[in-house]
Amino acid sequence: MAMGTPLASGKGEIFEFALKFTPQWVQITVLCLVLLAVVANWVVKGKRKLDQRRARRSGQPVHVVLPHGQGRGADYLGPYAPQVQAPPQPAQPSGADFLGAYAPQRDADGTPR
C-alpha cells in the first residue's frame, strides 16, 4: 500500500469511475442532488427533534413513527404478535366434569347409590 493514498470504499470507487465518463454538467448535477439529499435529511431530522422537544414541553404525547422492524421490547412483537381470533365457542363438557355413561347413578333425592 502506498503512503498518502486515500482509502475509499468499493462503492465510492465505482461511483467515481462512473462519473469520470460523464459530461461535466452531469457530474455537477449529480453532486448537487447528493448534496440536496444530505441537507434535506438534516432538515427532516431537525424538524422531528424540534417537534418532539415542543411536545415534551407542552405535555402532549409524542407520536414517533418507527420504520418497519424498529419497534421496542414488549410493545413490538412483529410476526409473533397474537392473531385476532374469533370469540371462543362454548366448550363441550369433558374430562372429570363429564363422565357420560360412567357417571355415578343418583337416586331421586340426589344422593349417589
C-alpha positions, 0 to 999 in steps of 0.5 A: 500500500502506498503512503498518502493514498486515500482509502475509499470504499468499493462503492465510492470507487465505482461511483467515481469511475462512473462519473469520470465518463460523464459530461461535466454538467452531469457530474455537477448535477449529480453532486448537487442532488447528493448534496440536496439529499444530505441537507434535506435529511438534516432538515427532516431530522431537525424538524422531528427533534424540534417537534418532539422537544415542543411536545415534551414541553407542552405535555402532549404525547409524542407520536414517533413513527418507527420504520418497519422492524424498529419497534421496542421490547414488549410493545413490538412483537412483529410476526409473533404478535397474537392473531385476532381470533374469533370469540371462543365457542362454548366448550363441550363438557369433558374430562372429570366434569363429564363422565357420560355413561360412567357417571355415578347413578343418583337416586331421586333425592340426589344422593349417589347409590 
